[in-house]
Amino acid sequence: MLAAMIFPGLGHAVAGEIKRAALIATGVLGLFFGGMFIGGIDVVDSKEDAVWFYGQALVGPLAFGVDWAHQEKFKVIDSSGKLRSAFPDEGRDPKTGKAVPGGTPPNEKSIGKVNELGTLFATLAGMLNLVVILDAGFPARDRPKKKDTPDAGKAGA
């Protein structure tokens, strides 16, 4: 279960189910990065959208890394010292991270439904990974075992 929490599909890979692990990683990461493709990096935001981030965090350290990049590289520091998304007429000072007039913002929050849809996709990826984590820790008892030889499944073998 710990391996599955570190990276989607890793728990199944450790258990020897490589094909299943690859399919899980493709599905969970496809959903997570698909949400970011739809709504931008702003869909993963632990400060402004903390409730949604709880679900996204279930993707594992990857979600925390994306959130760190968003907070530290794309947001600006306002005059009170708080991080926030830049306004349309602001830029980001590369040395200090403070908001400066003029320029283009390092990140523009996507509009309405696009941002919501991206946030939903990234959160669903985390919720799907929760199911995967539980499946890695408590596999079904009737799951077919991997056969060692091609003849092992034939009658009379």
N, CA, C and O of each residue as an XYZ file, in Angstrom:
628
protein
N       0.830     -1.195      0.000
C       0.000      0.000      0.000
C       0.871      1.253      0.000
O       0.535      2.257     -0.629
N       1.989      1.180      0.711
C       2.888      2.333      0.760
C       3.435      2.662     -0.619
O       3.513      3.833     -0.992
N       3.811      1.646     -1.375
C       4.323      1.876     -2.732
C       3.249      2.506     -3.610
O       3.554      3.366     -4.436
N       2.003      2.092     -3.444
C       0.903      2.657     -4.223
C       0.647      4.111     -3.846
O       0.159      4.886     -4.668
N       0.969      4.484     -2.619
C       0.810      5.878     -2.203
C       1.916      6.759     -2.778
O       1.722      7.957     -2.982
N       3.073      6.159     -3.037
C       4.205      6.922     -3.559
C       4.013      7.261     -5.029
O       4.305      8.381     -5.447
N       3.523      6.305     -5.821
C       3.316      6.529     -7.251
C       2.184      5.628     -7.724
O       2.167      4.446     -7.382
N       1.239      6.149     -8.498
C       0.118      5.330     -8.965
C       0.595      4.098     -9.740
O       1.339      4.223    -10.713
N       0.171      2.924     -9.311
C       0.525      1.678     -9.965
C       1.742      0.987     -9.378
O       1.971     -0.192     -9.647
N       2.520      1.693     -8.587
C       3.745      1.108     -8.041
C       3.445     -0.050     -7.083
O       4.224     -1.000     -7.010
N       2.352      0.014     -6.362
C       1.984     -1.075     -5.455
C       1.720     -2.363     -6.205
O       2.093     -3.440     -5.740
N       1.077     -2.263     -7.369
C       0.820     -3.456     -8.169
C       2.103     -3.956     -8.826
O       2.279     -5.161     -9.000
N       2.994     -3.046     -9.191
C       4.281     -3.444     -9.771
C       5.109     -4.225     -8.746
O       5.744     -5.225     -9.084
N       5.098     -3.764     -7.502
C       5.823     -4.462     -6.440
C       5.238     -5.864     -6.229
O       5.961     -6.806     -5.904
N       3.927     -5.986     -6.418
C       3.269     -7.289     -6.255
C       3.449     -8.184     -7.475
O       2.960     -9.313     -7.487
N       4.147     -7.695     -8.507
C       4.418     -8.511     -9.682
C       3.402     -8.379    -10.799
O       3.480     -9.100    -11.794
N       2.461     -7.480    -10.652
C       1.443     -7.285    -11.686
C       1.833     -6.085    -12.556
O       1.248     -5.008    -12.444
N       2.820     -6.286    -13.416
C       3.405     -5.204    -14.190
C       2.422     -4.606    -15.192
O       2.318     -3.385    -15.302
N       1.700     -5.456    -15.924
C       0.747     -4.942    -16.914
C      -0.355     -4.131    -16.229
O      -0.734     -3.060    -16.701
N      -0.851     -4.643    -15.135
C      -1.891     -3.944    -14.380
C      -1.355     -2.616    -13.850
O      -2.059     -1.606    -13.873
N      -0.110     -2.618    -13.372
C       0.514     -1.395    -12.861
C       0.633     -0.346    -13.959
O       0.376      0.835    -13.727
N       1.025     -0.778    -15.157
C       1.157      0.162    -16.277
C      -0.196      0.755    -16.657
O      -0.290      1.947    -16.948
N      -1.228     -0.057    -16.655
C      -2.572      0.442    -16.976
C      -3.073      1.409    -15.905
O      -3.699      2.421    -16.219
N      -2.797      1.097    -14.653
C      -3.203      1.980    -13.554
C      -2.481      3.316    -13.651
O      -3.107      4.371    -13.548
N      -1.170      3.275    -13.846
C      -0.395      4.517    -13.950
C      -0.884      5.355    -15.123
O      -1.014      6.573    -15.006
N      -1.155      4.710    -16.250
C      -1.647      5.434    -17.418
C      -2.992      6.099    -17.126
O      -3.200      7.260    -17.477
N      -3.891      5.374    -16.493
C      -5.217      5.917    -16.202
C      -5.191      7.055    -15.196
O      -5.761      8.118    -15.441
N      -4.531      6.834    -14.066
C      -4.512      7.850    -12.999
C      -3.738      9.088    -13.447
O      -4.214     10.211    -13.286
N      -2.550      8.883    -14.008
C      -1.747     10.029    -14.436
C      -2.363     10.726    -15.641
O      -2.259     11.946    -15.774
N      -3.007      9.957    -16.521
C      -3.703     10.570    -17.656
C      -4.820     11.486    -17.194
O      -5.012     12.568    -17.748
N      -5.553     11.059    -16.186
C      -6.624     11.878    -15.626
C      -6.064     13.110    -14.922
O      -6.601     14.208    -15.066
N      -4.990     12.929    -14.163
C      -4.378     14.036    -13.426
C      -3.811     15.089    -14.389
O      -4.121     16.276    -14.284
N      -2.980     14.632    -15.322
C      -2.369     15.581    -16.258
C      -3.391     16.091    -17.277
O      -3.246     17.196    -17.802
N      -4.417     15.294    -17.555
C      -5.506     15.775    -18.414
C      -6.209     16.966    -17.781
O      -6.556     17.929    -18.464
N      -6.415     16.893    -16.472
C      -7.011     18.027    -15.765
C      -6.132     19.254    -15.836
O      -6.626     20.372    -15.982
N      -4.824     19.049    -15.732
C      -3.900     20.188    -15.846
C      -3.859     20.712    -17.277
O      -3.698     21.914    -17.488
N      -4.003     19.828    -18.259
C      -4.028     20.260    -19.650
C      -5.269     21.102    -19.925
O      -5.208     22.084    -20.664
N      -6.381     20.720    -19.337
C      -7.632     21.448    -19.537
C      -7.605     22.801    -18.836
O      -7.931     23.821    -19.443
N      -7.216     22.815    -17.551
C      -7.338     24.035    -16.754
C      -6.039     24.724    -16.394
O      -6.067     25.778    -15.759
N      -4.898     24.166    -16.778
C      -3.616     24.772    -16.428
C      -3.143     24.322    -15.054
O      -3.830     23.580    -14.353
N      -1.959     24.785    -14.686
C      -1.360     24.378    -13.414
C      -2.180     24.883    -12.227
O      -2.043     24.376    -11.114
N      -3.019     25.870    -12.463
C      -3.817     26.459    -11.386
C      -4.858     25.505    -10.810
O      -5.424     25.785     -9.753
N      -5.122     24.389    -11.476
C      -6.118     23.457    -10.936
C      -5.607     22.756     -9.686
O      -6.404     22.254     -8.894
N      -4.286     22.714     -9.496
C      -3.691     22.111     -8.300
C      -3.213     23.256     -7.419
O      -2.148     23.826     -7.653
N      -4.006     23.590     -6.404
C      -3.714     24.764     -5.584
C      -4.149     24.499     -4.144
O      -5.338     24.549     -3.828
N      -3.185     24.219     -3.284
C      -3.497     23.896     -1.890
C      -3.904     25.119     -1.075
O      -4.486     24.970      0.000
N      -3.617     26.302     -1.552
C      -3.939     27.519     -0.794
C      -5.343     28.035     -1.105
O      -6.122     28.305     -0.190
N      -5.668     28.173     -2.388
C      -6.963     28.745     -2.770
C      -8.062     27.695     -2.891
O      -9.237     28.012     -2.705
N      -7.702     26.455     -3.198
C      -8.680     25.381     -3.374
C      -8.306     24.188     -2.496
O      -8.126     23.073     -2.986
N      -8.193     24.438     -1.200
C      -7.701     23.409     -0.272
C      -8.576     22.163     -0.253
O      -8.045     21.055     -0.180
N      -9.880     22.301     -0.314
C     -10.765     21.137     -0.254
C     -10.523     20.227     -1.455
O     -10.483     19.005     -1.307
N     -10.363     20.806     -2.629
C     -10.094     20.017     -3.822
C      -8.707     19.384     -3.751
O      -8.497     18.279     -4.251
N      -7.768     20.086     -3.129
C      -6.406     19.559     -3.039
C      -6.347     18.310     -2.171
O      -5.484     17.460     -2.388
N      -7.241     18.174     -1.195
C      -7.250     16.959     -0.373
C      -7.417     15.729     -1.262
O      -6.742     14.721     -1.056
N      -8.299     15.804     -2.235
C      -8.487     14.694     -3.171
C      -7.301     14.540     -4.097
O      -6.864     13.421     -4.362
N      -6.771     15.651     -4.597
C      -5.641     15.605     -5.520
C      -4.390     15.045     -4.844
O      -3.565     14.404     -5.493
N      -4.254     15.285     -3.559
C      -3.075     14.814     -2.820
C      -2.974     13.292     -2.823
O      -1.890     12.747     -2.613
N      -4.085     12.601     -3.056
C      -4.078     11.140     -3.086
C      -3.331     10.591     -4.303
O      -3.060      9.392     -4.374
N      -2.996     11.457     -5.258
C      -2.167     11.022     -6.381
C      -0.754     10.728     -5.885
O      -0.035      9.936     -6.493
N      -0.356     11.358     -4.788
C       0.946     11.098     -4.189
C       1.855     12.305     -4.245
O       1.390     13.427     -4.446
N       3.153     12.086     -4.068
C       4.117     13.182     -4.052
C       4.087     14.044     -5.317
O       4.465     15.215     -5.285
N       3.643     13.467     -6.415
C       3.537     14.215     -7.662
C       2.619     15.428     -7.500
O       2.939     16.514     -7.986
N       1.493     15.254     -6.830
C       0.558     16.361     -6.613
C       1.192     17.449     -5.746
O       0.973     18.638     -5.977
N       1.970     17.043     -4.757
C       2.639     18.023     -3.901
C       3.719     18.779     -4.677
O       3.930     19.971     -4.450
N       4.395     18.091     -5.585
C       5.397     18.742     -6.418
C       4.784     19.754     -7.365
O       5.327     20.843     -7.548
N       3.657     19.406     -7.969
C       2.963     20.342     -8.860
C       2.467     21.539     -8.060
O       2.567     22.678     -8.517
N       1.933     21.286     -6.866
C       1.466     22.386     -6.025
C       2.622     23.291     -5.621
O       2.475     24.513     -5.622
N       3.770     22.714     -5.277
C       4.930     23.527     -4.916
C       5.343     24.409     -6.091
O       5.598     25.600     -5.912
N       5.410     23.834     -7.292
C       5.784     24.620     -8.475
C       4.781     25.744     -8.705
O       5.163     26.863     -9.046
N       3.509     25.448     -8.520
C       2.483     26.473     -8.706
C       2.640     27.603     -7.699
O       2.589     28.779     -8.059
N       2.830     27.241     -6.438
C       2.930     28.256     -5.387
C       4.213     29.078     -5.511
O       4.185     30.298     -5.350
N       5.326     28.421     -5.794
C       6.635     29.088     -5.749
C       7.070     29.717     -7.068
O       7.869     30.653     -7.064
N       6.564     29.225     -8.191
C       7.055     29.707     -9.486
C       6.018     30.479    -10.295
O       6.381     31.223    -11.206
N       4.750     30.317     -9.981
C       3.720     30.945    -10.800
C       2.891     32.004    -10.081
O       2.288     32.860    -10.728
N       2.854     31.956     -8.774
C       2.109     32.971     -8.027
C       3.013     34.143     -7.695
O       4.238     34.027     -7.731
N       2.396     35.280     -7.371
C       3.164     36.468     -6.990
C       2.961     36.734     -5.501
O       1.990     36.277     -4.899
N       3.888     37.476     -4.929
C       3.789     37.886     -3.530
C       3.276     39.319     -3.524
O       3.891     40.207     -4.114
N       2.152     39.540     -2.857
C       1.600     40.906     -2.833
C       2.286     41.742     -1.752
O       3.205     41.269     -1.084
N       1.837     42.978     -1.586
C       2.485     43.903     -0.644
C       2.397     43.442      0.807
O       3.224     43.841      1.626
N       1.413     42.611      1.142
C       1.290     42.117      2.524
C       2.102     40.828      2.743
O       2.126     40.294      3.851
N       2.761     40.333      1.694
C       3.595     39.149      1.836
C       2.886     37.836      1.574
O       3.460     36.772      1.805
N       1.643     37.886      1.093
C       0.883     36.663      0.823
C       0.986     36.280     -0.650
O       1.074     37.136     -1.530
N       0.973     34.981     -0.894
C       0.965     34.480     -2.261
C      -0.429     34.597     -2.848
O      -1.421     34.355     -2.160
N      -0.505     34.969     -4.121
C      -1.782     35.025     -4.814
C      -1.533     34.946     -6.313
O      -0.412     35.139     -6.784
N      -2.596     34.658     -7.048
C      -2.501     34.676     -8.502
C      -2.312     36.114     -8.956
O      -2.868     37.036     -8.359
N      -1.533     36.306    -10.006
C      -1.269     37.656    -10.506
C      -2.509     38.216    -11.203
O      -3.296     37.472    -11.789
N      -2.667     39.528    -11.131
C      -3.730     40.210    -11.861
C      -3.301     40.336    -13.321
O      -2.113     40.211    -13.620
N      -4.236     40.581    -14.231
C      -3.882     40.642    -15.655
C      -2.829     41.701    -16.011
O      -2.120     41.538    -17.004
N      -2.713     42.765    -15.237
C      -1.758     43.825    -15.575
C      -0.458     43.721    -14.760
O       0.310     44.681    -14.705
N      -0.211     42.576    -14.134
C       0.975     42.394    -13.303
C       1.906     41.343    -13.885
O       1.494     40.449    -14.624
N       3.151     41.482    -13.531
C       4.144     40.468    -13.835
C       4.731     39.957    -12.530
O       4.290     40.345    -11.448
N       5.717     39.094    -12.636
C       6.374     38.523    -11.454
C       7.859     38.816    -11.545
O       8.510     38.470    -12.531
N       8.391     39.454    -10.512
C       9.826     39.711    -10.458
C      10.527     38.365    -10.280
O      10.294     37.685     -9.281
N      11.386     37.964    -11.232
C      11.997     36.636    -11.132
C      12.891     36.436     -9.914
O      13.067     35.305     -9.461
N      13.452     37.503     -9.384
C      14.360     37.365     -8.237
C      13.612     37.272     -6.913
O      13.942     36.444     -6.064
N      12.608     38.123     -6.740
C      11.910     38.184     -5.454
C      10.556     37.496     -5.464
O      10.047     37.120     -4.408
N       9.967     37.328     -6.634
C       8.631     36.737     -6.729
C       7.522     37.742     -6.464
O       6.347     37.376     -6.467
N       7.875     39.004     -6.234
C       6.873     40.018     -5.933
C       6.157     40.470     -7.197
O       6.694     40.406     -8.303
N       4.927     40.930     -6.996
C       4.131     41.452     -8.106
C       4.710     42.790     -8.547
O       4.986     43.662     -7.722
N       4.890     42.941     -9.852
C       5.388     44.195    -10.408
C       4.411     44.652    -11.482
O       3.855     43.833    -12.214
N       4.202     45.968    -11.575
C       3.276     46.466    -12.595
C       3.831     46.229    -14.005
O       5.038     46.291    -14.238
N       2.923     45.961    -14.921
C       3.321     45.726    -16.304
C       3.723     44.289    -16.538
O       3.777     43.475    -15.617
N       3.999     44.005    -17.770
C       4.387     42.642    -18.110
C       3.187     41.726    -18.200
O       2.040     42.172    -18.146
N       3.453     40.486    -18.332
C       2.374     39.502    -18.382
C       2.445     38.632    -17.140
O       3.532     38.341    -16.642
N       1.308     38.224    -16.646
C       1.322     37.370    -15.453
C       1.942     36.012    -15.770
O       1.798     35.508    -16.884
N       2.633     35.418    -14.791
C       3.252     34.113    -15.016
C       2.224     33.002    -15.170
O       2.525     31.935    -15.704
N       1.030     33.255    -14.707
C      -0.038     32.261    -14.754
C      -1.358     33.000    -14.771
O      -1.595     33.875    -13.939
N      -2.209     32.657    -15.705
C      -3.550     33.223    -15.719
C      -4.517     32.107    -15.375
O      -4.508     31.044    -15.997
N      -5.346     32.359    -14.382
C      -6.325     31.354    -13.986
C      -7.310     31.170    -15.133
O      -7.829     32.141    -15.684
N      -7.558     29.919    -15.482
C      -8.488     29.653    -16.572
C      -9.894     30.071    -16.150
O     -10.215     30.120    -14.962
N     -10.705     30.364    -17.125
C     -12.022     30.911    -16.831
C     -13.008     29.830    -16.399
O     -12.965     28.692    -16.867
N     -13.880     30.218    -15.510
C     -15.016     29.467    -15.003
C     -15.014     27.961    -15.150
O     -14.314     27.245    -14.434
N     -15.821     27.494    -16.102
C     -16.057     26.053    -16.243
C     -14.800     25.286    -16.641
O     -14.648     24.118    -16.282
N     -13.909     25.922    -17.370
C     -12.676     25.245    -17.774
C     -11.836     24.923    -16.536
O     -11.319     23.814    -16.408
N     -11.701     25.882    -15.637
C     -10.948     25.656    -14.406
C     -11.635     24.610    -13.540
O     -10.973     23.747    -12.962
N     -12.940     24.682    -13.450
C     -13.681     23.715    -12.638
C     -13.533     22.300    -13.185
O     -13.365     21.350    -12.421
N     -13.595     22.160    -14.496
C     -13.474     20.847    -15.112
C     -12.076     20.274    -14.898
O     -11.934     19.091    -14.587
N     -11.047     21.099    -15.060
C      -9.676     20.653    -14.827
C      -9.458     20.249    -13.377
O      -8.811     19.240    -13.095
N     -10.003     21.045    -12.456
C      -9.888     20.732    -11.035
C     -10.585     19.414    -10.720
O     -10.068     18.601     -9.955
N     -11.745     19.208    -11.305
C     -12.490     17.969    -11.097
C     -11.712     16.765    -11.621
O     -11.646     15.738    -10.944
N     -11.127     16.869    -12.803
C     -10.345     15.769    -13.371
C      -9.183     15.409    -12.443
O      -8.971     14.236    -12.135
N      -8.434     16.416    -12.001
C      -7.265     16.160    -11.145
C      -7.693     15.554     -9.807
O      -6.995     14.696     -9.265
N      -8.827     15.990     -9.276
C      -9.320     15.433     -8.016
C      -9.814     14.007     -8.203
O      -9.585     13.155     -7.345
N     -10.489     13.740     -9.311
C     -10.944     12.375     -9.587
C      -9.765     11.419     -9.741
O      -9.869     10.242     -9.397
N      -8.654     11.918    -10.252
C      -7.452     11.091    -10.355
C      -7.004     10.646     -8.967
O      -6.623      9.491     -8.775
N      -7.048     11.554     -8.005
C      -6.684     11.205     -6.635
C      -7.653     10.218     -6.021
O      -7.239      9.287     -5.330
N      -8.933     10.411     -6.264
C      -9.927      9.487     -5.715
C      -9.798      8.100     -6.351
O      -9.958      7.082     -5.677
N      -9.504      8.073     -7.665
C      -9.272      6.794     -8.332
C      -8.039      6.111     -7.749
O      -8.029      4.893     -7.572
N      -7.013      6.882     -7.455
C      -5.810      6.297     -6.874
C      -6.070      5.762     -5.470
O      -5.402      4.821     -5.042
N      -7.019      6.338     -4.747
C      -7.386      5.781     -3.444
C      -7.924      4.362     -3.612
O      -7.594      3.475     -2.825
N      -8.743      4.148     -4.625
C      -9.255      2.803     -4.906
C      -8.098      1.867     -5.262
O      -8.071      0.711     -4.841
N      -7.145      2.383     -6.042
C      -5.978      1.588     -6.436
C      -5.126      1.234     -5.214
O      -4.643      0.108     -5.095
N      -4.946      2.196     -4.310
C      -4.175      1.944     -3.079
C      -4.832      0.830     -2.268
O      -4.153     -0.074     -1.782
N      -6.140      0.896     -2.125
C      -6.857     -0.143     -1.385
C      -6.771     -1.497     -2.091
O      -6.657     -2.534     -1.438
N      -6.824     -1.485     -3.426
C      -6.717     -2.731     -4.180
C      -5.318     -3.328     -4.040
O      -5.170     -4.549     -3.981
N      -4.299     -2.484     -3.986
C      -2.935     -2.987     -3.809
C      -2.747     -3.591     -2.421
O      -2.034     -4.581     -2.261
N      -3.384     -2.997     -1.426
C      -3.240     -3.480     -0.054
C      -4.112     -4.667      0.276
O      -3.741     -5.511      1.091
N      -5.276     -4.735     -0.355
C      -6.233     -5.807     -0.087
C      -6.723     -6.396     -1.406
O      -7.867     -6.159     -1.794
N      -5.871     -7.164     -2.107
C      -6.282     -7.701     -3.415
C      -7.431     -8.689     -3.268
O      -7.602     -9.309     -2.219
N      -8.207     -8.826     -4.324
C      -9.326     -9.773     -4.330
C      -8.793    -11.187     -4.177
O      -7.764    -11.534     -4.757
N      -9.486    -11.997     -3.404
C      -9.023    -13.367     -3.158
C      -9.167    -14.233     -4.397
O      -8.394    -15.171     -4.588
N     -10.141    -13.935     -5.238
C     -10.370    -14.778     -6.408
C      -9.655    -14.262     -7.656
O      -9.941    -14.720     -8.762
N      -8.722    -13.307     -7.490
C      -7.954    -12.820     -8.633
C      -7.106    -13.955     -9.175
O      -6.394    -14.606     -8.410
N      -7.163    -14.211    -10.479
C      -6.385    -15.328    -11.035
C      -4.892    -15.126    -10.814
O      -4.365    -14.025    -10.972
N      -4.229    -16.211    -10.445
C      -2.786    -16.165    -10.223
C      -2.067    -16.262    -11.556
O      -2.584    -16.833    -12.516
N      -0.879    -15.702    -11.604
C      -0.052    -15.741    -12.797
C       0.462    -17.165    -12.993
O       0.964    -17.783    -12.054
N       0.338    -17.679    -14.202
C       0.785    -19.042    -14.513
C       2.273    -19.015    -14.866
O       2.750    -18.095    -15.531
N       2.997    -20.039    -14.408
C       4.436    -20.119    -14.672
C       4.738    -20.653    -16.078
O       5.663    -20.192    -16.747
N       3.938    -21.631    -16.505
C       4.190    -22.244    -17.810
C       2.960    -22.096    -18.680
O       1.852    -21.964    -18.160
N       3.131    -22.113    -20.006
C       1.966    -21.987    -20.887
C       1.008    -23.158    -20.770
O      -0.181    -22.998    -21.046
N       1.492    -24.351    -20.364
C       0.644    -25.535    -20.279
C      -0.050    -25.656    -18.928
O      -0.871    -26.557    -18.756
N       0.239    -24.801    -17.978
C      -0.273    -24.961    -16.614
C      -1.788    -24.838    -16.558
O      -2.414    -25.423    -15.675
N      -2.391    -24.097    -17.472
C      -3.822    -23.899    -17.419
C      -4.612    -24.931    -18.192
O      -5.839    -24.949    -18.091
N      -3.960    -25.797    -18.966
C      -4.661    -26.784    -19.788
C      -5.071    -27.986    -18.948
O      -4.405    -28.357    -17.981
N      -6.198    -28.583    -19.355
C      -6.673    -29.792    -18.663
C      -5.707    -30.954    -18.924
O      -5.234    -31.147    -20.043
N      -5.437    -31.698    -17.896
C      -4.574    -32.861    -18.016
C      -3.089    -32.526    -17.938
O      -2.251    -33.417    -18.080
N      -2.757    -31.288    -17.721
C      -1.343    -30.910    -17.677
C      -0.770    -31.164    -16.307
O       0.411    -30.907    -16.074
